[in-house]
């Protein structure tokens, strides 16, 4: 599983307390946010909203951290 999905997966599966309402909400949340659903959400976000030019893609592939520091606000 890619690291960004691990972070999302861990967030979704975190339970802060064990009240009946929280446990029910957790069941609903985990039933919806399956691994394939998360993959599709991420794919759509990236392909529709994070469009890169060939030059930007090359810069990202060569230095992802440097690219993100320069381009992400």
SVG drawing of the C-alpha trace seen along z (x, -y; Angstrom):
<svg xmlns="http://www.w3.org/2000/svg" viewBox="-25 -29 41 32">
<polyline fill="none" stroke="black" stroke-width="0.4" points="0.0,0.0 1.5,-3.4 2.5,-5.6 -0.2,-8.3 -2.9,-5.6 -1.4,-4.2 -1.8,-7.6 -5.4,-7.8 -6.1,-4.2 -4.8,-4.7 -6.8,-7.9 -10.0,-6.1 -9.4,-3.2 -8.6,-5.3 -11.1,-5.2 -10.8,-7.9 -13.3,-6.4 -15.6,-3.3 -19.0,-4.9 -21.8,-3.1 -22.2,-6.1 -18.4,-6.2 -18.3,-2.5 -21.3,-2.7 -19.7,-5.7 -16.5,-3.7 -18.3,-0.7 -20.0,-3.0 -16.7,-4.7 -14.7,-1.5 -17.5,0.1 -17.4,-2.8 -13.7,-3.6 -12.3,-0.3 -8.9,-0.1 -10.4,-0.1 -12.6,-3.1 -9.6,-5.0 -7.6,-4.1 -10.3,-5.4 -10.8,-8.6 -7.0,-9.3 -6.8,-8.4 -9.7,-10.8 -8.3,-13.6 -4.9,-13.3 -6.0,-12.9 -8.6,-15.6 -7.2,-18.3 -3.4,-17.8 -2.7,-18.2 1.0,-18.6 2.7,-19.7 5.5,-17.4 8.1,-19.7 6.4,-19.7 6.1,-15.9 9.8,-15.5 10.6,-17.9 8.4,-15.9 9.9,-12.6 13.4,-13.9 12.9,-15.6 9.4,-15.0 10.2,-16.8 11.8,-19.8 8.8,-20.0 6.3,-19.9 8.1,-22.6 8.2,-24.9 4.7,-24.2 2.4,-23.4 1.1,-26.3"/>
</svg>
